[in-house]
Amino acid sequence: MSVNTFQKWAFIALHEVGCHGFYKTYKNLLKNQYKTYEELKKEQERKLQEIINFAYRNVPYYHSLFKTLQLHPSDIKNIENLEKLPIITKDIIKEHWEDFKPINLREIKYYNRATGGSTGRPFQYRLDKFNRFLSWALIYRGWGYAGYELGDPMIFFGGASLRIVNGQSISQKIQDVLRNIRRISSFDISEKNLNRYMMEINSFKPKYIYGYASSLYFLSNWIEKNWDKDVHSPIGIFTTAEKLYPYMRKKIENVFDTEVFDNYGLNDGGVSAYECKEHQGLHIDMERAVMEIADKEGHQIENGEGKIIATSLYNYSLPFIRYDTGDIGIITSEKCGCGRPYKLLKEIKGREQEMLITPEGKFIHGEYFTHIFWEIPYVKEFQIVQEKIDKIVIKIVPDENFDEKYLNKIKEIIRMRSKSWNIEFKIVDKINRTKAGKYKFVINEVINK
């Protein structure tokens, strides 16, 4: 059944107020599904040349980089030419923060954003206004692979990356009504809240549910063991922000009697990919960014596993050019049976979160702690380790400006979730990595024993 006409146009009107031309952009994206890969690549490379030229002329870091490499923007004519440039990281951007500011930054409309990422390292960046709305247009198109239409009723189940925070403003609540969405938080997953969430799902009857893979898996397990009433079955469930394992997909699909569609996306790098009804992989979007899968030497690969490297095509306030997302992906040259021209990600690795359990029996999503450290300055790295049911150890690698007064603030925020936790801080010089060179920012030694 098609979405209510009034709801659809209320949804569109809200987005047009935020960014004029949004609906036209969305409709153009829908048309792109029927173009050839060659047509899309040609347009992608035109936008690539524009952002490269802009960065060379306006961003001191890139201007200096090109000079050092004895390159000119005209040397980057296509996707393959990107290999001439080195890969940049969050650390490089942090270290050269002022040099990444365009000289005409005041003329650009942008938002200040932050992400903890899968490594738990707080990272500040800028996001162009149009780029933000383009990301949502791509999300709506990606959901459309599962049948979604603008204005369809949805429930968001996640944390800060899905804009789910405590105490929404009146403006935010109005926007949610116009978007026809409800939000439930993965920060507090207690028996009481899970019952309330299920009542919300059953009464609202969303066509789709969108949320963190681990949260939806946890909810599905709880339903199976504790819920003795009917379970509303949406048309589809979209998972995001974390790796979706096959056992998680199977559990969620069985409990909700529906299909799961995995999603992948990063605002800092601009890359995104969505699964369609064929379930042969995730279609890599080409309109907002260039996604490369690169080997250890930074060379592009067409099949196999490698680093996910992003070049944003519209983020002029902070151009991300060959940006290491910190994620690992497996790409294939196989074609999808749905006929869409986009290349496929067979699998995404390295986006796992963990949950902690309070002495009161609540489960707290790992991203809650990432969100705390967005607000704490002068922290290079951190790691949360739950050693016992009532003990948490927080390791912090500070920079030279870190003040220990922030420790009390961290403790206060955590105790909003549980007053029974004993919190111990350890100021350390480094966080131990795994053999792959990464570290988990949340470790639950209670559950994993």
C-alpha positions as CSV (number, residue, x, y, z in Angstrom):
1,M,0.0,0.0,0.0
2,S,1.4,3.4,-1.0
3,V,2.2,5.9,1.7
4,N,-0.4,8.5,2.7
5,T,-0.2,11.4,0.2
6,F,-0.4,14.1,2.9
7,Q,2.4,12.4,4.8
8,K,4.6,12.1,1.7
9,W,4.3,15.8,0.9
10,A,4.7,16.9,4.5
11,F,7.9,14.8,4.4
12,I,9.1,16.5,1.2
13,A,8.2,20.0,2.4
14,L,10.2,19.5,5.6
15,H,13.3,18.6,3.6
16,E,12.8,21.4,1.1
17,V,12.7,23.9,3.9
18,G,16.1,22.4,5.1
19,C,17.6,22.4,1.6
20,H,15.8,23.8,-1.5
21,G,16.0,21.4,-4.4
22,F,16.1,18.3,-2.2
23,Y,13.2,16.5,-3.9
24,K,14.6,17.2,-7.4
25,T,17.9,15.7,-6.2
26,Y,16.2,12.7,-4.9
27,K,14.3,12.1,-8.1
28,N,17.5,12.4,-10.1
29,L,19.1,9.8,-7.9
30,L,16.2,7.4,-8.6
31,K,16.8,7.9,-12.4
32,N,20.5,7.1,-12.0
33,Q,19.6,3.5,-11.1
34,Y,18.7,3.0,-14.8
35,K,21.9,4.6,-16.3
36,T,25.0,2.6,-17.2
37,Y,28.0,2.3,-15.0
38,E,30.0,4.2,-17.6
39,E,27.6,7.1,-17.5
40,L,27.7,7.3,-13.7
41,K,31.5,7.0,-13.7
42,K,31.8,9.9,-16.2
43,E,29.7,12.2,-14.0
44,Q,31.5,11.0,-10.9
45,E,34.9,11.9,-12.4
46,R,33.6,15.3,-13.5
47,K,32.8,16.0,-9.8
48,L,36.1,14.5,-8.7
49,Q,38.0,17.0,-11.0
50,E,36.0,19.8,-9.4
51,I,36.8,18.9,-5.8
52,I,40.5,18.3,-6.7
53,N,40.7,21.7,-8.4
54,F,39.0,23.4,-5.4
55,A,41.3,21.7,-2.9
56,Y,44.4,22.7,-4.8
57,R,43.3,26.3,-5.1
58,N,41.8,26.8,-1.6
59,V,43.1,24.3,0.9
60,P,46.7,24.9,2.0
61,Y,47.3,21.2,3.0
62,Y,46.4,19.9,-0.5
63,H,48.1,22.8,-2.3
64,S,51.4,22.0,-0.5
65,L,50.9,18.2,-1.0
66,F,50.5,18.6,-4.8
67,K,53.6,20.8,-5.0
68,T,55.6,18.3,-3.0
69,L,54.5,15.5,-5.3
70,Q,55.0,17.7,-8.3
71,L,51.4,17.1,-9.4
72,H,48.8,19.4,-10.9
73,P,45.0,18.9,-10.6
74,S,45.0,18.1,-14.3
75,D,46.9,14.9,-13.4
76,I,43.8,13.5,-11.6
77,K,41.4,13.0,-14.5
78,N,39.8,9.7,-13.4
79,I,39.3,7.3,-10.5
80,E,42.4,5.4,-11.4
81,N,44.5,8.5,-11.1
82,L,43.7,8.8,-7.4
83,E,46.5,6.3,-6.8
84,K,48.9,9.1,-7.5
85,L,47.9,10.7,-4.1
86,P,48.7,9.3,-0.7
87,I,46.1,8.1,1.7
88,I,45.2,10.5,4.5
89,T,44.0,9.6,8.0
90,K,42.2,11.1,10.9
91,D,45.6,11.7,12.6
92,I,46.9,13.7,9.6
93,I,43.8,15.9,9.6
94,K,44.1,16.5,13.3
95,E,47.8,17.3,13.1
96,H,47.2,19.7,10.2
97,W,43.8,21.0,11.2
98,E,44.4,24.6,10.3
99,D,45.9,23.7,6.9
100,F,42.7,21.7,6.1
101,K,40.6,24.9,6.4
102,P,39.7,26.4,3.0
103,I,40.7,30.0,2.6
104,N,37.1,30.8,1.6
105,L,35.5,28.8,4.5
106,R,33.4,31.7,5.5
107,E,31.6,31.5,2.2
108,I,30.6,27.9,2.7
109,K,27.5,26.7,4.6
110,Y,28.5,23.8,6.8
111,Y,27.9,22.0,10.1
112,N,30.4,21.0,12.7
113,R,30.2,17.3,13.3
114,A,32.0,14.6,15.4
115,T,32.4,10.9,15.2
116,G,34.0,8.3,17.4
117,G,34.2,5.8,14.6
118,S,34.9,2.1,15.1
119,T,38.2,2.8,16.9
120,G,36.8,5.1,19.5
121,R,39.0,8.0,18.7
122,P,37.1,11.3,18.9
123,F,37.2,13.1,15.5
124,Q,35.9,16.5,14.7
125,Y,35.1,17.5,11.1
126,R,33.0,19.8,8.9
127,L,30.0,18.7,6.8
128,D,28.7,20.9,4.0
129,K,24.9,21.7,4.2
130,F,24.1,20.3,0.7
131,N,26.3,17.3,1.4
132,R,24.3,16.4,4.4
133,F,21.0,16.5,2.6
134,L,22.5,14.6,-0.3
135,S,23.4,11.9,2.2
136,W,19.8,11.6,3.3
137,A,18.6,11.5,-0.3
138,L,20.9,8.6,-0.9
139,I,19.7,6.9,2.3
140,Y,16.1,7.2,1.1
141,R,17.0,5.8,-2.3
142,G,19.0,3.0,-0.7
143,W,16.0,2.1,1.5
144,G,13.9,2.2,-1.7
145,Y,15.8,-0.9,-2.8
146,A,13.6,-2.7,-0.2
147,G,10.4,-0.8,-1.3
148,Y,10.6,2.2,1.0
149,E,8.7,5.4,-0.1
150,L,9.2,8.9,1.2
151,G,7.1,9.3,4.4
152,D,6.7,5.6,5.2
153,P,6.3,5.1,9.0
154,M,9.6,4.1,10.5
155,I,11.2,3.4,13.9
156,F,14.9,4.3,14.5
157,F,16.6,2.1,17.0
158,G,20.1,3.3,17.8
159,G,22.2,6.0,19.4
160,A,23.9,9.2,18.7
161,S,24.8,8.4,15.1
162,L,21.1,8.1,14.4
163,R,20.4,11.3,16.2
164,I,18.9,9.5,19.2
165,V,19.6,11.4,22.3
166,N,17.8,12.1,25.6
167,G,15.5,15.1,25.7
168,Q,14.6,16.0,22.2
169,S,13.6,19.6,21.6
170,I,10.1,20.6,20.4
171,S,11.5,21.4,17.0
172,Q,13.0,17.9,16.7
173,K,9.8,16.3,17.8
174,I,7.9,18.2,15.1
175,Q,10.4,17.1,12.5
176,D,10.0,13.5,13.5
177,V,6.2,13.8,13.2
178,L,6.6,15.3,9.7
179,R,9.1,12.6,8.8
180,N,6.7,9.9,10.2
181,I,9.4,8.4,12.4
182,R,9.7,7.3,16.1
183,R,13.0,6.9,17.9
184,I,13.9,4.4,20.6
185,S,17.3,4.4,22.3
186,S,19.9,1.7,22.4
187,F,21.7,3.5,25.2
188,D,19.4,2.0,27.9
189,I,18.2,-1.5,27.1
190,S,16.5,-2.7,30.4
191,E,13.6,-5.1,30.9
192,K,11.3,-2.1,31.4
193,N,12.5,-0.3,28.3
194,L,12.4,-3.4,26.1
195,N,8.8,-3.9,27.0
196,R,8.0,-0.3,26.2
197,Y,9.9,-0.5,22.9
198,M,7.8,-3.6,21.8
199,M,4.6,-1.8,22.8
200,E,5.7,1.2,20.7
201,I,6.6,-1.0,17.7
202,N,3.3,-2.9,17.9
203,S,1.2,0.2,18.3
204,F,3.0,2.4,15.7
205,K,3.2,-0.5,13.2
206,P,6.2,0.9,11.2
207,K,6.7,-0.3,7.7
208,Y,10.4,-0.3,8.3
209,I,12.8,-0.4,11.3
210,Y,16.3,1.2,11.1
211,G,18.9,0.5,13.7
212,Y,22.2,-0.7,14.9
213,A,22.8,-4.4,14.0
214,S,23.8,-5.4,17.6
215,S,20.8,-3.6,19.1
216,L,18.3,-5.2,16.8
217,Y,19.9,-8.6,17.4
218,F,19.8,-8.0,21.1
219,L,16.1,-7.0,20.9
220,S,15.3,-10.1,18.8
221,N,17.0,-12.4,21.4
222,W,15.0,-10.7,24.1
223,I,11.7,-11.1,22.2
224,E,12.3,-14.7,21.6
225,K,12.9,-15.4,25.3
226,N,10.5,-12.9,27.0
227,W,7.8,-11.6,24.7
228,D,4.6,-13.7,24.7
229,K,2.5,-11.3,22.6
230,D,2.3,-10.8,18.8
231,V,5.3,-9.2,17.1
232,H,4.6,-6.6,14.4
233,S,6.3,-7.7,11.2
234,P,7.6,-4.7,9.1
235,I,8.2,-4.9,5.4
236,G,11.9,-4.7,6.1
237,I,14.6,-4.0,8.6
238,F,17.6,-1.8,7.8
239,T,20.8,-2.5,9.8
240,T,23.7,0.0,10.0
241,A,26.7,1.3,12.0
242,E,28.1,-2.2,12.7
243,K,29.0,-5.4,11.1
244,L,25.9,-7.6,10.5
245,Y,26.9,-11.2,11.0
246,P,24.9,-14.0,9.3
247,Y,23.7,-15.3,12.7
248,M,22.4,-11.9,13.6
249,R,20.6,-11.5,10.2
250,K,19.0,-14.9,10.7
251,K,17.8,-14.2,14.2
252,I,16.3,-10.8,13.3
253,E,14.5,-12.1,10.3
254,N,13.1,-15.1,12.1
255,V,11.8,-13.1,15.1
256,F,10.3,-10.2,13.0
257,D,9.3,-12.5,10.1
258,T,10.8,-10.1,7.6
259,E,13.9,-9.4,5.4
260,V,17.0,-7.6,6.7
261,F,18.8,-5.1,4.4
262,D,22.2,-4.1,5.5
263,N,23.4,-0.4,5.1
264,Y,26.8,1.2,5.2
265,G,27.7,4.8,5.3
266,L,30.1,7.5,6.7
267,N,29.4,11.2,6.7
268,D,33.0,12.1,7.2
269,G,34.1,10.3,4.0
270,G,30.8,10.5,2.3
271,V,30.8,6.8,1.1
272,S,27.6,4.7,1.3
273,A,26.3,1.4,0.1
274,Y,22.9,-0.4,0.4
275,E,21.6,-3.9,0.0
276,C,18.7,-4.7,-2.4
277,K,16.2,-7.6,-2.5
278,E,18.7,-9.8,-4.3
279,H,21.0,-9.9,-1.2
280,Q,24.1,-10.3,-3.3
281,G,26.0,-7.5,-1.6
282,L,25.7,-3.7,-1.0
283,H,25.4,-1.4,-4.0
284,I,28.2,1.3,-3.7
285,D,26.8,4.8,-4.3
286,M,28.7,6.9,-6.8
287,E,27.0,10.2,-6.6
288,R,28.3,11.6,-3.3
289,A,31.8,10.1,-3.1
290,V,34.4,7.8,-4.6
291,M,34.9,4.5,-2.7
292,E,38.1,2.7,-3.4
293,I,39.0,-0.7,-2.0
294,A,42.8,-0.5,-1.6
295,D,45.5,-3.0,-0.6
296,K,48.3,-2.3,2.0
297,E,50.3,-0.3,-0.6
298,G,47.2,1.9,-1.5
299,H,46.6,0.3,-4.9
300,Q,43.0,-0.1,-6.0
301,I,41.6,-3.6,-6.2
302,E,38.6,-4.9,-8.2
303,N,38.1,-8.2,-6.3
304,G,39.0,-9.1,-2.7
305,E,39.6,-7.5,0.7
306,G,41.1,-4.2,1.4
307,K,40.8,-0.8,3.1
308,I,37.8,1.3,2.4
309,I,39.1,4.6,1.1
310,A,36.8,7.6,0.6
311,T,36.9,10.8,-1.5
312,S,34.0,13.0,-0.8
313,L,32.7,14.9,-3.9
314,Y,30.7,17.6,-2.2
315,N,32.5,18.3,1.1
316,Y,34.1,21.6,0.2
317,S,34.4,22.8,3.9
318,L,36.8,19.9,4.6
319,P,37.7,18.0,1.5
320,F,38.3,14.3,2.2
321,I,40.6,13.0,-0.6
322,R,41.7,9.4,-0.3
323,Y,40.6,9.3,3.3
324,D,41.2,6.1,5.2
325,T,37.8,5.3,6.8
326,G,39.3,2.7,9.2
327,D,37.0,0.0,7.8
328,I,37.8,-3.1,5.8
329,G,35.6,-4.2,2.9
330,I,35.4,-7.0,0.4
331,I,34.6,-5.9,-3.2
332,T,33.5,-8.0,-6.1
333,S,33.3,-7.5,-9.8
334,E,30.1,-9.7,-9.9
335,K,26.9,-8.1,-11.2
336,C,23.8,-8.0,-9.1
337,G,20.7,-9.7,-10.5
338,C,18.6,-6.6,-9.8
339,G,20.2,-4.8,-12.8
340,R,21.4,-1.7,-10.9
341,P,24.8,-0.6,-12.3
342,Y,26.6,0.0,-9.0
343,K,29.5,-2.1,-7.9
344,L,29.0,-4.5,-5.0
345,L,30.5,-4.7,-1.5
346,K,30.2,-8.4,-0.6
347,E,31.0,-7.7,3.0
348,I,32.1,-5.0,5.5
349,K,34.4,-5.8,8.3
350,G,35.7,-3.9,11.4
351,R,32.6,-2.1,12.6
352,E,31.7,-3.9,15.8
353,Q,30.4,-2.4,19.0
354,E,29.9,-4.1,22.4
355,M,27.5,-3.6,25.2
356,L,28.1,-3.3,28.9
357,I,25.8,-4.5,31.6
358,T,25.0,-2.6,34.8
359,P,24.6,-4.1,38.3
360,E,20.9,-3.2,37.9
361,G,20.6,-5.4,34.9
362,K,20.6,-2.7,32.2
363,F,22.5,-3.1,28.9
364,I,24.3,0.0,27.7
365,H,25.3,0.2,24.1
366,G,29.0,0.8,23.5
367,E,28.4,3.9,21.4
368,Y,27.0,5.7,24.5
369,F,30.6,6.0,25.7
370,T,31.8,7.2,22.3
371,H,29.2,9.9,22.6
372,I,30.6,11.0,26.0
373,F,34.0,11.5,24.6
374,W,32.7,13.6,21.8
375,E,32.1,16.2,24.5
376,I,35.5,15.8,26.3
377,P,38.4,17.7,24.8
378,Y,42.1,16.8,24.7
379,V,41.6,13.0,24.6
380,K,43.7,11.3,22.0
381,E,42.3,7.8,22.6
382,F,40.2,5.9,25.2
383,Q,39.1,2.4,26.0
384,I,36.3,1.2,28.3
385,V,36.9,-2.2,30.0
386,Q,34.2,-3.8,32.2
387,E,36.2,-6.0,34.4
388,K,33.4,-7.0,36.8
389,I,29.7,-6.5,36.9
390,D,30.2,-3.4,39.2
391,K,33.6,-2.2,38.0
392,I,34.6,-0.3,34.9
393,V,38.1,0.8,34.0
394,I,38.5,3.7,31.7
395,K,41.9,4.1,30.0
396,I,42.7,7.5,28.6
397,V,45.5,8.7,26.4
398,P,45.5,12.5,27.0
399,D,47.2,15.2,25.1
400,E,49.2,17.9,26.9
401,N,46.2,20.1,27.5
402,F,44.1,17.5,29.2
403,D,42.8,18.5,32.6
404,E,41.9,15.9,35.2
405,K,38.8,17.9,36.1
406,Y,37.2,16.2,33.1
407,L,37.4,12.9,34.9
408,N,34.6,14.0,37.3
409,K,32.5,15.0,34.3
410,I,32.9,11.6,32.7
411,K,32.1,9.9,35.9
412,E,28.9,12.0,36.4
413,I,27.7,11.2,32.9
414,I,28.3,7.5,33.3
415,R,26.6,7.4,36.7
416,M,23.4,8.7,35.0
417,R,23.2,5.2,33.6
418,S,24.3,3.4,36.8
419,K,25.2,4.7,40.2
420,S,26.4,1.2,41.2
421,W,29.4,1.1,38.9
422,N,32.8,1.7,40.5
423,I,34.7,3.7,37.9
424,E,38.5,3.6,37.8
425,F,40.6,5.8,35.5
426,K,44.0,4.9,34.1
427,I,46.0,7.6,32.3
428,V,48.1,5.7,29.9
429,D,50.6,6.4,27.1
430,K,49.0,4.1,24.6
431,I,46.2,1.6,24.1
432,N,47.3,-1.9,23.1
433,R,46.3,-2.8,19.6
434,T,45.1,-6.1,18.1
435,K,47.3,-8.0,15.6
436,A,45.5,-6.1,12.9
437,G,46.6,-2.8,14.3
438,K,43.2,-1.8,15.8
439,Y,41.7,-1.9,19.2
440,K,38.2,-2.2,20.6
441,F,37.1,0.9,22.4
442,V,34.6,-1.1,24.6
443,I,35.5,-4.5,26.1
444,N,33.1,-6.4,28.2
445,E,35.1,-9.0,30.2
446,V,32.0,-10.0,32.1
447,I,30.0,-11.2,29.1
448,N,33.0,-12.6,27.3
449,K,34.4,-14.7,30.1
